[in-house]
Each structure stands twice: as structure tokens, then as C-alpha cells.
Amino acid sequence: MVPETIATRMTDGALTEKEQDRLLVERSRDGDTAAFDTLVLKFTPRLYATVYNMTSNREDTADLLQDIFARAYRSLKRFRGDSGFHTWVHRIAVNTTLNFLKSNKHRRTLSLEDMDSAIERDKDYLELTASSDPVREAGLNELQQHLNAALQKLPESHRAVVVMFDIQGMPHAEIGHIMGLSQGTVRSRLFYAHRQLQAILSDYLK
Amino acid sequence: MNKEEQLQRLLRLKRHEQPPEGFAEEFLEKFQRRQRSELVRRSALSILGERLQAWFEGLRRPAVIWGAAGAYAVLVLTLWLLPRPTPQSDVTMIVGTENPSTAPVDHRINNSGTEPKIVPLPNYQGPGKRRTTDQEQNKESLIGPEEKNPEKSADPPLRDL
């Protein structure tokens, strides 16, 4: 059951994000499907980004997300709240995606999302085009293709770390929780992955 | 800007690869449809399986109880597998003196698991001591009469002839 104090504070709008998630999980466990729908809506964009950047395929991503949320729903009973729901559901997402990538290693194709128009005002993009001729000369589509192809050349476990750290902006500690690794291992994987990416993308890094 | 920083900026550009607007809502509708259809399609067997699984998961919680039961089972199994003692057979150690370091010992293997008995020989006085007449008689009674020296009773050697 939902603790009374949490329920009261939620109506007051005084709950932290983590507490709100916990409350939604409690309600979902009690059979409130609308509460789980709220969680799905909230976490779809974040999980989409993780899974998409690991697979570089939008159809696979949509299918995997269905599996991930179905698995999360079935496992709600086992969510103990030691970590946040965000970390817990991300763990399911990363494990499901890694298993998928391992079992479909030899039939991978890229199917990419369009870059949104906001990229042309992005500070990083503006500075990169100002300082690097190859980035400026390459169109956005070409750059996107090269970036995704480079990521796909990384081992899956290294790719997952790069996606969560460099693209999603997660801290080392949370990545460690999600993947069941120490922070040292996360840093080490990042180091080797960055070195490999620098070699693959050397044309753009001058 | 060094290469590492350039790489990190390049990778951050991938944040702009987003699904089309309204994707989350559409995805939720599909998810609800799938959940409902799965619920309808589920056979009685799979429901039973899920309930059994939940029941076993419930059993797993009191780990202390299961741990204690496991330890008890291991203990019982160990006791059962231990070799049992065989029926006892007495072995007598025959010793000629009360000093065990110099006494002759019966080296027959003692499988009974019991302490051997030390029985001194009558009138044995230890190694290197001359036997008395009584001792000679006792010896004869134990091992029979001593064989006489064949050289003394046989014919004289050829060179003496």
C-alpha cells in the first residue's frame, strides 16, 4: 500500500522525482494500470535514446521497448526500491538490448532517426563546424552515418557505456549500478572505447 | 580543443536523433493493446505456471529457514555416510617385560579399534640376559624342544679320516 505521508505530499507537489516514481510503482503493484502508463510515458524517451543508440535501428528499438516495459511490469513485485526506478528499468533495458545484440550479431542493419532541426543551433555543433573543416564539409546526414557506424564497431558492452555516459550524460556511479560494474571498470571501458572511436573517426578529429 | 573533447562533442550530437513527435503516446497505445491481447491469449497452463512461480518465490524469502533445513540435511547425510564400527575382536600383545620399549610386540594388525593388551612373558628379563634353567624349560614348553646341532651328531668330516 502507498504510505499516507507520500500520498499527501504527492498531492502537495512536494515529492522528489524518485519518490514520485516509487509511489507510481506502488500503485502499479496494487493494480493501478494508469500509474504504470504514467511510468511508461515518462521513461519512454530516455529508454528509447539508450536502446536506439545501442542498436542504431529504430524498428528494433520499438520492439525492444515493448519487451522491456512488459518485462518491467511483470517484475514490479521484485522492485525493492534500493535504487531508483530509473536505474532499475534501465538495467532491464540494457540487459535486454545486450542479449538482443548478441543473438542478432550477424544481421544488423542501420535504420536511423532524423536529426532534429535544433542541432543547427547546438553549441557543440557550431563549435565543431567552426574548428573542423571535415565536420563542416560533411553534411549532417553523412556525419550521422559515420557516428553510428563507428559506434557499431565497438564491442556491445563498451558501446553501452559510451551511450549512457557520452550521449545520455549519466554519471559513472549510475552506469556502474545499471551494468553491475565498479566505477573503475566503467572508466576503463570508456577509456578503451574512446581510444577506438578516436581511431575510427580520426578524419573528423583534426 | 583536443581530440578527446572533440570526440565527446561529436557524440553529444547524437542526442538530436529523436523519434518523431507523439511517439511515446503511440507507443503506449501499442503497449496497452499488446498487454491486453497477451492477457486474453494466456492459457490456463501459463497462468498456473505463473502462480506456481510466484508461490516458489514466496518460499524463497525466509532464507534462514531454508538455510537451517539445508544444514540439517547435510548433517544427517554426513552421519549416514560415515563408516560404522565393525564388531570388536581382541588382539593380545605379548610382551616379555613391563618395559614396553624393549619388549617383543605382537605386530598383527589390530582392526578392532581397541587398545591392545600388554601381557608380560613369564620370567622374561629383558634383552641380552642369560636364561635360567627354568626359562629354558618354559621356552621348550612354548616353542617345543630345540633342534640339536647337526655337526655334532653327524659323521666326522672327510679330512679327519
Interface residues (C-beta under 8 A of the other chain):
Chain A: D37 V40 L41 T44 P45 Y48 A49 Y52 N53 R58 A62 L65 Q66 F69 A70 Y73 K77 L112 E113 D114 M115 D116 A118 I119 D122 D124 Y125 E127 L128 S131 S132 V135 L143 Q144 L147 N148 V162 D166 I167 H194 L197 Q198 L201 Y204 L205
Chain B: M1 K3 E4 Q6 L7 Q8 R9 L10 L11 R12 L13 K14 R15 H16 E17 Q18 P19 P20 F23 A24 E25 F27 L28 K30 F31 Q32 R34 Q35 E38 A54 E57
